[in-house]
């Protein structure tokens, strides 16, 4: 993709965001103010009826009852016509740009994916679990098996990058993955100033978009995440807007908000263990994101600065390989900043063939974070598949002859 094509693509995205903003403003204007106008007019009708009813109280010195009733009816009719006009305006005078919004784009109230219940079906964490926040979900059944402060705001650190790769993947094609992106001075300075974990790219190194995905997840590279953000949205700030739009789409906007695509601490950068589990589920349903999140190692493309490429690893998955979790951990993303402690979000398949998602946050070390995840999986994920109630089927029944 040429620089000119990229600029055209970026301007198109800006126009789409402006149209969306305008659409929401119109919804508010006609949905709230229009309704308020009708309410006020109806109130006027009632007040007018009451006033004229009292004005025609029956004293001989006042107009006769018939005359008073006629005046009252005329005034009421006046207010009714005003109300009908306002209602007509709401249905017929809304600008074409509102009427042309497709049904699937109309805003709706998203439903929560999993419900937390304070009953015997959902357990708390044992005292041996160090993480302050966490959740374990049976994905197939849609049930929360265990949780601790799962809906309390916390800093997700680099678990943020789960949403980073999801938002990017949903906006790119297979052809985009082979395009190249420069690692700019702005990117290297951002990583240096904020003491970010990096993939290891050098300034002015030109790398593929595919490599940026793996660099964002496996070594939790901020350089890769920023390169991805620039390619997708034109700037880090514009990409973060897309991330928050995705949170809204997932129904998480009230409890999660991101200010960067990396996971740096910020008082306005927050999420919950529950929300991170939802984000991981959404990412695991994207084929390419699942591939990236499940990679244990990856070698980046050859560049002038790295002729043999860079061998990068997902150390969380590699450390979980030899741990007994009553199944297999398929996907994982860790995080750490001083204010958040050690965090991890993972997806595993149990001996029963079902998938489970575990999120833990605010542990005091990366090893205790791993221990917490292992203990939760061991406690709640079945080691073996449940027996078939119909009995064994090792030997198929013989076919009967004619």
C-alpha positions as CSV (number, residue, x, y, z in Angstrom):
1,X,0.0,0.0,0.0
2,X,1.4,3.4,-1.0
3,X,1.6,6.4,1.2
4,X,-1.1,8.1,-0.9
5,X,-3.4,5.1,-0.6
6,X,-2.9,5.0,3.1
7,X,-3.7,8.7,3.4
8,X,-6.9,8.2,1.4
9,X,-7.9,5.3,3.6
10,X,-7.2,7.2,6.8
11,X,-9.3,10.2,5.6
12,X,-12.2,7.8,4.8
13,X,-12.0,6.4,8.3
14,X,-12.1,10.0,9.7
15,X,-15.3,10.8,7.7
16,X,-16.9,7.6,8.9
17,X,-16.2,8.5,12.5
18,X,-17.6,12.0,11.9
19,X,-20.8,10.6,10.4
20,X,-21.2,8.2,13.4
21,X,-20.8,11.1,15.8
22,X,-23.4,13.1,13.9
23,X,-25.8,10.2,13.9
24,X,-25.6,9.9,17.7
25,X,-26.1,13.6,18.1
26,X,-29.3,13.4,16.0
27,X,-30.5,10.4,18.0
28,X,-30.1,12.4,21.2
29,X,-31.7,15.5,19.8
30,X,-34.8,13.9,18.4
31,X,-35.1,11.2,21.0
32,X,-34.7,13.4,24.1
33,X,-35.7,17.0,23.1
34,X,-38.5,15.9,20.8
35,X,-40.0,13.8,23.6
36,X,-39.7,16.6,26.1
37,X,-41.5,19.0,23.7
38,X,-44.5,16.6,23.4
39,X,-44.6,16.2,27.2
40,X,-44.7,19.9,27.7
41,X,-47.5,20.4,25.1
42,X,-49.6,17.6,26.7
43,X,-49.0,19.2,30.1
44,X,-50.3,22.5,28.5
45,X,-53.5,20.8,27.4
46,X,-54.1,19.5,30.9
47,X,-53.4,22.8,32.5
48,X,-55.7,24.6,29.9
49,X,-58.5,22.2,30.7
50,X,-58.1,22.7,34.4
51,X,-58.0,26.5,34.1
52,X,-61.1,26.8,31.9
53,X,-63.0,24.3,34.0
54,X,-62.4,26.6,37.0
55,X,-63.1,29.7,35.0
56,X,-66.6,28.4,34.1
57,X,-67.5,27.8,37.8
58,X,-71.3,28.6,37.3
59,X,-71.5,32.1,38.7
60,X,-74.2,34.2,37.0
61,X,-71.8,37.1,36.4
62,X,-69.5,34.9,34.3
63,X,-70.1,33.6,30.8
64,X,-72.7,30.8,30.6
65,X,-71.7,27.1,30.8
66,X,-72.2,26.6,27.0
67,X,-70.0,29.5,26.1
68,X,-67.3,28.5,28.6
69,X,-67.3,24.9,27.3
70,X,-66.9,26.2,23.8
71,X,-63.9,28.3,24.7
72,X,-62.4,25.4,26.7
73,X,-62.8,23.0,23.8
74,X,-61.3,25.5,21.3
75,X,-58.2,26.0,23.6
76,X,-57.8,22.3,24.1
77,X,-58.0,21.7,20.3
78,X,-55.3,24.3,19.9
79,X,-52.9,22.5,22.2
80,X,-53.8,19.1,20.6
81,X,-52.9,20.4,17.2
82,X,-49.5,21.7,18.6
83,X,-48.8,18.2,20.1
84,X,-49.8,16.4,16.8
85,X,-47.5,18.8,14.9
86,X,-44.6,18.0,17.2
87,X,-45.2,14.3,16.8
88,X,-45.4,14.6,13.1
89,X,-42.1,16.6,13.1
90,X,-40.4,13.8,15.0
91,X,-41.5,11.2,12.4
92,X,-41.3,13.2,9.2
93,X,-38.8,16.0,9.7
94,X,-35.8,14.0,10.9
95,X,-33.0,14.6,8.4
96,X,-32.4,12.0,5.7
97,X,-29.1,11.0,7.2
98,X,-31.0,9.7,10.2
99,X,-33.7,7.9,8.2
100,X,-31.1,6.2,6.1
101,X,-29.3,4.5,9.0
102,X,-29.5,0.7,8.4
103,X,-31.3,-1.2,11.0
104,X,-28.2,-3.2,12.1
105,X,-26.4,0.1,12.9
106,X,-29.1,1.4,15.2
107,X,-27.8,1.6,18.7
108,X,-29.0,-1.1,21.1
109,X,-28.4,-2.0,24.7
110,X,-25.9,-4.8,24.8
111,X,-26.5,-7.8,27.1
112,X,-23.9,-9.0,29.5
113,X,-22.3,-12.2,28.3
114,X,-22.1,-13.9,31.6
115,X,-24.1,-13.2,34.8
116,X,-22.4,-13.2,38.2
117,X,-24.6,-14.8,40.9
118,X,-24.0,-14.7,44.6
119,X,-25.2,-18.3,45.1
120,X,-23.7,-21.8,45.5
121,X,-23.1,-22.0,41.8
122,X,-20.3,-19.4,41.9
123,X,-17.4,-19.8,44.3
124,X,-14.9,-17.4,45.7
125,X,-11.2,-17.8,45.6
126,X,-9.3,-19.8,48.2
127,X,-7.0,-18.0,50.6
128,X,-4.1,-19.6,48.7
129,X,-5.0,-17.5,45.6
130,X,-2.9,-14.3,45.9
131,X,-4.4,-12.3,43.0
132,X,-6.8,-9.6,44.2
133,X,-9.1,-9.8,41.2
134,X,-10.1,-12.8,39.0
135,X,-12.7,-14.9,37.3
136,X,-13.0,-18.4,35.8
137,X,-15.6,-19.0,33.2
138,X,-17.0,-22.1,31.6
139,X,-17.3,-20.6,28.1
140,X,-19.6,-23.3,26.6
141,X,-22.1,-23.2,29.4
142,X,-21.7,-19.5,29.9
143,X,-21.4,-19.8,33.6
144,X,-19.0,-18.2,36.1
145,X,-17.4,-20.9,38.2
146,X,-15.3,-18.7,40.5
147,X,-14.7,-15.0,40.9
148,X,-13.1,-12.5,43.2
149,X,-13.9,-8.8,42.7
150,X,-14.5,-9.7,39.1
151,X,-16.5,-6.5,38.4
152,X,-14.2,-4.1,40.4
153,X,-12.2,-1.6,38.3
154,X,-8.5,-2.4,38.1
155,X,-5.6,-1.6,35.7
156,X,-5.3,-4.4,33.1
157,X,-1.6,-3.6,32.2
158,X,-0.6,-5.4,29.0
159,X,-3.7,-7.5,29.0
160,X,-4.9,-4.4,27.1
161,X,-3.1,-5.8,24.1
162,X,-5.7,-8.5,23.7
163,X,-8.1,-5.7,22.5
164,X,-5.3,-4.1,20.5
165,X,-4.8,-7.2,18.3
166,X,-8.6,-7.8,18.0
167,X,-9.4,-4.2,16.9
168,X,-6.5,-4.4,14.4
169,X,-7.4,-7.8,13.0
170,X,-11.0,-6.8,12.4
171,X,-9.9,-3.9,10.2
172,X,-7.3,-5.7,8.1
173,X,-7.2,-8.2,5.3
174,X,-4.8,-11.1,4.5
175,X,-3.1,-8.8,2.0
176,X,-2.5,-6.2,4.8
177,X,-0.5,-8.7,6.8
178,X,2.3,-8.7,4.2
179,X,2.5,-4.9,4.1
180,X,5.4,-3.2,5.9
181,X,5.5,-0.5,8.6
182,X,8.5,1.6,9.7
183,X,9.4,1.7,13.4
184,X,9.6,5.5,13.7
185,X,11.6,7.7,16.1
186,X,8.2,8.5,17.8
187,X,7.7,4.9,18.5
188,X,11.1,4.2,19.9
189,X,11.0,7.4,22.1
190,X,7.6,6.4,23.5
191,X,8.9,3.0,24.5
192,X,12.1,4.5,26.0
193,X,10.4,7.3,28.0
194,X,7.7,4.9,29.4
195,X,10.1,2.0,30.0
196,X,7.9,-0.3,27.9
197,X,8.6,-3.9,27.1
198,X,9.6,-4.2,23.5
199,X,10.0,-6.7,20.7
200,X,13.5,-5.5,19.9
201,X,13.0,-3.6,16.7
202,X,15.4,-0.8,15.9
203,X,14.6,2.8,14.8
204,X,13.7,2.9,11.1
205,X,13.5,-0.8,10.8
206,X,10.8,-1.8,8.4
207,X,8.7,-4.8,9.5
208,X,5.6,-6.6,8.3
209,X,2.2,-6.1,9.8
210,X,2.0,-9.8,10.5
211,X,5.2,-9.5,12.6
212,X,3.7,-6.6,14.5
213,X,0.8,-8.8,15.6
214,X,3.1,-11.5,17.0
215,X,5.4,-8.8,18.5
216,X,2.5,-7.2,20.3
217,X,1.5,-10.5,22.0
218,X,4.4,-12.8,22.5
219,X,7.0,-10.5,24.1
220,X,4.3,-7.9,24.8
221,X,6.1,-5.4,22.6
222,X,5.0,-1.8,22.8
223,X,7.0,-1.0,19.7
224,X,4.9,-3.6,17.7
225,X,1.6,-2.4,19.2
226,X,2.3,1.2,18.3
227,X,3.4,0.3,14.8
228,X,0.1,-1.7,14.4
229,X,-1.9,1.3,15.7
230,X,-0.3,3.7,13.3
231,X,-0.9,1.3,10.3
232,X,-4.5,0.7,11.2
233,X,-5.7,4.2,12.2
234,X,-3.0,6.6,11.2
235,X,-2.1,7.5,14.8
236,X,-2.0,6.1,18.3
237,X,-4.8,8.4,19.4
238,X,-7.1,7.5,16.6
239,X,-6.6,3.8,17.3
240,X,-7.4,4.2,20.9
241,X,-10.8,5.7,19.8
242,X,-11.4,2.5,17.8
243,X,-10.6,0.5,20.9
244,X,-13.1,2.3,23.0
245,X,-15.7,1.9,20.3
246,X,-15.1,-1.8,20.4
247,X,-15.6,-1.8,24.2
248,X,-18.9,-0.1,23.6
249,X,-19.8,-2.8,21.0
250,X,-19.0,-5.5,23.5
251,X,-21.2,-3.9,26.1
252,X,-18.2,-3.0,28.3
253,X,-18.1,0.8,28.0
254,X,-19.4,1.5,31.5
255,X,-16.7,-0.6,33.2
256,X,-13.7,-0.4,30.8
257,X,-12.0,2.5,29.2
258,X,-8.6,2.7,27.5
259,X,-6.2,5.6,27.0
260,X,-3.4,3.7,25.2
261,X,-3.0,0.5,23.2
262,X,0.0,-0.6,25.3
263,X,-1.3,-1.0,28.8
264,X,0.5,1.8,30.6
265,X,-0.9,3.0,33.9
266,X,-3.3,5.9,33.7
267,X,-6.2,6.7,36.1
268,X,-8.5,6.7,33.1
269,X,-7.2,3.4,31.8
270,X,-9.1,0.7,33.5
271,X,-11.1,-2.5,33.1
272,X,-12.3,-5.5,35.2
273,X,-11.5,-9.2,35.3
274,X,-14.9,-9.9,33.9
275,X,-14.4,-7.5,31.0
276,X,-11.0,-8.9,30.2
277,X,-12.6,-12.4,30.0
278,X,-15.1,-11.1,27.5
279,X,-12.4,-9.4,25.4
280,X,-10.4,-12.7,25.4
281,X,-13.5,-14.6,24.3
282,X,-14.0,-12.2,21.4
283,X,-10.4,-12.4,20.4
284,X,-10.4,-16.2,20.5
285,X,-13.3,-16.2,18.1
286,X,-11.2,-14.3,15.5
287,X,-9.2,-16.9,13.7
288,X,-6.1,-14.9,13.2
289,X,-6.1,-13.5,16.8
290,X,-6.5,-17.0,18.1
291,X,-3.5,-18.1,16.1
292,X,-1.4,-15.2,17.5
293,X,-2.5,-15.7,21.1
294,X,-1.8,-19.4,20.9
295,X,1.8,-19.2,19.5
296,X,4.5,-20.3,21.8
297,X,7.4,-19.0,19.6
298,X,7.7,-17.0,16.4
299,X,10.5,-15.9,14.2
300,X,10.0,-12.5,12.6
301,X,10.8,-11.7,9.0
302,X,14.4,-10.9,7.9
303,X,15.3,-7.2,7.8
304,X,18.4,-5.2,7.3
305,X,18.8,-4.8,11.0
306,X,18.0,-8.4,11.8
307,X,19.1,-10.6,8.8
308,X,18.0,-13.8,10.6
309,X,14.8,-12.3,12.1
310,X,14.0,-12.2,15.8
311,X,13.0,-15.3,17.8
312,X,10.3,-14.2,20.2
313,X,8.4,-16.3,22.8
314,X,5.2,-16.3,24.8
315,X,6.8,-17.2,28.1
316,X,3.5,-17.5,29.9
317,X,2.4,-20.4,27.6
318,X,5.8,-22.0,27.7
319,X,5.8,-22.0,31.5
320,X,2.3,-23.5,31.5
321,X,3.4,-26.4,29.2
322,X,4.6,-28.6,32.1
323,X,1.9,-27.6,34.6
324,X,-1.0,-29.9,35.3
325,X,-4.1,-27.9,34.6
326,X,-6.4,-30.9,33.9
327,X,-6.2,-29.9,30.2
328,X,-4.2,-27.6,28.0
329,X,-3.8,-23.8,28.0
330,X,-4.3,-22.7,24.4
331,X,-4.1,-18.9,24.5
332,X,-2.5,-16.4,26.9
333,X,-1.5,-12.8,27.5
334,X,0.2,-11.5,30.6
335,X,0.6,-8.0,31.9
336,X,2.6,-6.0,34.5
337,X,3.0,-2.5,35.7
338,X,3.9,-1.4,39.2
339,X,0.4,-0.1,39.9
340,X,-1.4,-3.3,38.6
341,X,0.9,-6.1,39.8
342,X,1.2,-9.3,37.7
343,X,-1.8,-10.2,35.5
344,X,-2.8,-12.9,33.1
345,X,-5.7,-13.9,30.8
346,X,-5.8,-17.4,29.4
347,X,-8.0,-19.8,27.6
348,X,-7.8,-23.5,28.1
349,X,-9.5,-26.7,27.0
350,X,-10.4,-29.2,29.7
351,X,-10.5,-33.0,29.7
352,X,-14.2,-32.7,28.9
353,X,-13.4,-30.9,25.7
354,X,-14.9,-27.6,26.8
355,X,-13.1,-24.3,26.8
356,X,-12.5,-22.2,29.9
357,X,-11.3,-18.6,30.4
358,X,-9.3,-17.5,33.4
359,X,-8.3,-14.0,34.3
360,X,-6.2,-13.0,37.4
361,X,-4.9,-9.6,38.3
362,X,-2.9,-7.9,41.0
363,X,-0.6,-10.8,42.0
364,X,2.7,-10.0,43.7
365,X,4.9,-11.8,41.1
366,X,4.7,-13.5,37.7
367,X,5.2,-16.9,39.3
368,X,2.4,-16.4,41.8
369,X,0.2,-15.2,38.9
370,X,0.9,-18.5,37.1
371,X,0.3,-20.5,40.3
372,X,-3.0,-18.8,40.8
373,X,-4.1,-19.8,37.3
374,X,-3.0,-23.4,37.7
375,X,-4.8,-23.7,41.0
376,X,-8.0,-22.4,39.5
377,X,-7.9,-24.7,36.5
378,X,-7.1,-27.7,38.7
379,X,-9.9,-26.9,41.1
380,X,-12.7,-26.3,38.5
381,X,-11.7,-27.8,35.2
382,X,-12.5,-31.6,34.9
383,X,-9.5,-33.8,34.3
384,X,-11.4,-36.3,32.3
385,X,-14.4,-36.3,30.1
386,X,-17.7,-37.1,31.8
387,X,-18.7,-40.7,31.2
388,X,-21.3,-41.3,28.5
389,X,-24.6,-42.2,30.2
390,X,-25.4,-44.6,27.3
391,X,-22.3,-46.7,28.2
392,X,-19.1,-47.5,26.3
393,X,-19.2,-47.7,22.5
394,X,-15.9,-49.3,21.8
395,X,-17.5,-52.1,19.8
396,X,-20.2,-51.0,17.4
397,X,-23.3,-53.2,17.4
398,X,-23.4,-55.9,14.7
399,X,-25.7,-55.2,11.8
400,X,-28.7,-57.5,11.5
401,X,-29.1,-59.5,8.3
402,X,-32.1,-59.4,6.1
